[in-house]
Amino acid sequence: MKKSRVRVYAWEFPVRFTHWINFLCIFTLALTGYYIGDPFIHALSSKQYIMGWTRFIHFVAAYTFLMSMIIRLYWALMGNKYACYKVWFPFSGKKIHDLLGTLKFYLFLSKEPPKNIGHTAVAGLTYLIVYAIFIFEIFSGFAMYSVNHSGTIWTLLGGWLLGVMDLQTIRLWHHFTLYIILAFIVVHVYIGWFLDLVEKNGLMGSIFDGYKFVPEEDLE
């Protein structure tokens, strides 16, 4: 018997907007950052400002990423229950039960998919870690940038990190965490497609229009 489904508005515009801005920024930052760290194209004349333009694009993407994160964190306070910061802390009794159940499903130990309109408990905890990594990338990036800049704003944005670890260590971790983010993206896309195929709830399309199609009995 086919389940009756209800169209639910899960992802509000600020959530979808910052999701795609973050994706574009990370793609740009990864590409330009890799080139900055290991230039593989060399200028043939003094008029070719390759590294300069690469760094400029990297900085523009970094500022955009910073603003996107500020918007998303603000919306974690002002948005609906699916955007709320509380979903990032699945440490209550029920949430832990959901966390274990979702892990069993992802590990193919259970055939029952997680019943969540918004983020699953695993997704919530994952986003807590991922956002922490994003914040570290922002601070560590501005820490390196602050070496050639002085002032309160540069100290707040990341200069303070130079008092915690040396510059080369910051550069190493800034580079290393990029690969963690890229690995997350691969897993993120795989799980998204997997859940969409299993649950048939329009998950992948929901990041474009915000709507999911949920069985009536799963409504919270």
ZISUL-V973626 format. One record per pair of residues at least 12 apart in sequence whose ideal C-beta (glycine too) atoms are under 10 Angstrom apart, sorted by the first residue. I is the first residue (numbers start at 1). J is the second residue. Records with the same first field share a line. If there is no record, write none. Layout:
BEGIN
I=J ; J
END
This chain:
BEGIN
2=215
3=200 ; 213 ; 214 ; 215 ; 216 ; 217 ; 218
4=215 ; 216 ; 217
5=200 ; 201 ; 202 ; 212 ; 213 ; 214 ; 215 ; 216 ; 218
6=117 ; 212 ; 213 ; 214 ; 215 ; 216 ; 217 ; 218 ; 219
7=202 ; 211 ; 212 ; 213 ; 214
8=82 ; 117 ; 118 ; 201 ; 202 ; 206 ; 210 ; 211 ; 212 ; 213 ; 214 ; 218 ; 219 ; 220
9=80 ; 82 ; 117 ; 206 ; 209 ; 210 ; 211 ; 212
10=80 ; 81 ; 82 ; 83 ; 116 ; 117 ; 118 ; 119 ; 201 ; 202 ; 203 ; 206 ; 207 ; 210 ; 211 ; 212 ; 214
11=79 ; 80 ; 82 ; 83 ; 118 ; 206 ; 207 ; 208 ; 209 ; 210 ; 211 ; 212
12=75 ; 78 ; 79 ; 80 ; 82 ; 83 ; 210
13=75 ; 79 ; 210
14=68 ; 71 ; 72 ; 74 ; 75 ; 76 ; 78 ; 79 ; 83
15=71 ; 72 ; 75 ; 76 ; 79 ; 80 ; 82 ; 83 ; 118 ; 207 ; 210
16=206 ; 207 ; 208 ; 209 ; 210
17=68 ; 71 ; 72 ; 75
18=65 ; 67 ; 68 ; 69 ; 70 ; 71 ; 72 ; 73 ; 74 ; 75 ; 83
19=68 ; 72 ; 207 ; 208
20=68 ; 207 ; 208
21=61 ; 64 ; 65 ; 67 ; 68 ; 69 ; 71 ; 72
22=64 ; 65 ; 68 ; 69 ; 72 ; 130 ; 131 ; 134 ; 181
23=68 ; 185 ; 188 ; 207
24=61 ; 64 ; 65 ; 68
25=60 ; 61 ; 62 ; 63 ; 64 ; 65 ; 66 ; 67 ; 68 ; 69 ; 134
26=61 ; 65 ; 134 ; 137 ; 178 ; 181 ; 182 ; 184 ; 185
27=61 ; 182 ; 185
28=57 ; 58 ; 60 ; 61 ; 62 ; 64 ; 65
29=57 ; 58 ; 59 ; 60 ; 61 ; 62 ; 64 ; 65 ; 137 ; 141 ; 178 ; 181
30=58 ; 61 ; 178 ; 179 ; 181 ; 182 ; 185
31=54 ; 57 ; 58 ; 61
32=51 ; 53 ; 54 ; 55 ; 56 ; 57 ; 58 ; 59 ; 60 ; 61 ; 62
33=54 ; 55 ; 58 ; 61 ; 62 ; 137 ; 141 ; 174 ; 175 ; 178
34=54 ; 175 ; 178
35=50 ; 51 ; 54 ; 55 ; 57 ; 58
36=51 ; 54 ; 55 ; 58 ; 175
37=171 ; 174 ; 175 ; 178
38=175
39=51 ; 54
41=54
55=145
58=141 ; 145
59=141 ; 142 ; 145
62=137 ; 138 ; 141 ; 142 ; 145 ; 157
63=138 ; 142
65=134 ; 137 ; 138 ; 141
66=134 ; 135 ; 138 ; 139 ; 141 ; 142 ; 157
68=134
69=131 ; 134 ; 135 ; 137 ; 138
70=138
72=85 ; 127 ; 131 ; 134
73=85 ; 131 ; 135
76=88 ; 127 ; 131
80=118
81=117 ; 118 ; 220
82=116 ; 117 ; 118 ; 119 ; 210 ; 212 ; 220
83=118 ; 119
84=118 ; 119 ; 124
85=124 ; 127 ; 128 ; 131
86=124
87=116 ; 118 ; 119 ; 120 ; 121 ; 123 ; 124 ; 125 ; 127 ; 128
88=119 ; 123 ; 124 ; 125 ; 126 ; 127 ; 128 ; 129 ; 130 ; 131 ; 132
89=121 ; 124 ; 125 ; 128
90=102 ; 119 ; 120 ; 121 ; 122 ; 123 ; 124 ; 125 ; 126 ; 128
91=121 ; 124 ; 125
92=121
94=121
95=120 ; 121 ; 124 ; 125
96=121
97=121
98=114 ; 115 ; 116 ; 120 ; 121 ; 122 ; 124
99=114 ; 120 ; 121 ; 122 ; 123 ; 124 ; 125
100=121 ; 122
101=113 ; 114 ; 115 ; 120 ; 121 ; 122
102=114 ; 115 ; 116 ; 120 ; 121 ; 122 ; 123 ; 124 ; 125 ; 195
103=120 ; 121 ; 122
105=120 ; 122 ; 194 ; 195 ; 198
106=120 ; 122 ; 187 ; 191 ; 194 ; 195
111=198
112=198
113=194 ; 195 ; 198 ; 199 ; 200 ; 201
114=195 ; 198 ; 199
115=199 ; 214 ; 215 ; 217 ; 218 ; 219 ; 220
116=195 ; 199 ; 212 ; 214 ; 218 ; 220
117=201 ; 206 ; 212 ; 214 ; 218 ; 219 ; 220
118=212 ; 220
120=191 ; 195
122=191
123=188 ; 191 ; 192 ; 195
126=184 ; 187 ; 188 ; 191
127=184 ; 188
129=180 ; 184
130=180 ; 181 ; 184 ; 185 ; 188
133=177 ; 178 ; 180 ; 181 ; 184
134=177 ; 181
136=158 ; 161 ; 170 ; 173 ; 174 ; 177
137=173 ; 174 ; 177 ; 178 ; 180 ; 181
138=157 ; 158 ; 174
139=156 ; 157 ; 158 ; 159 ; 160 ; 161 ; 164 ; 170 ; 174
140=158 ; 161 ; 165 ; 169 ; 170 ; 171 ; 172 ; 173 ; 174 ; 175 ; 177
141=157 ; 158 ; 161 ; 170 ; 171 ; 174
142=154 ; 155 ; 156 ; 157 ; 158 ; 159 ; 160 ; 161
143=155 ; 157 ; 158 ; 159 ; 160 ; 161 ; 162 ; 163 ; 164 ; 165 ; 167 ; 170 ; 171 ; 174
144=158 ; 159 ; 161 ; 162 ; 167 ; 170 ; 171 ; 174
145=157 ; 158 ; 159
146=158 ; 159 ; 160 ; 161 ; 162
147=159 ; 162 ; 167 ; 170
158=170
161=173 ; 174
189=204
191=203
192=204 ; 206 ; 207
196=212
199=212 ; 213 ; 214 ; 215 ; 218
200=213 ; 215
201=213 ; 214 ; 215 ; 218
202=214
END
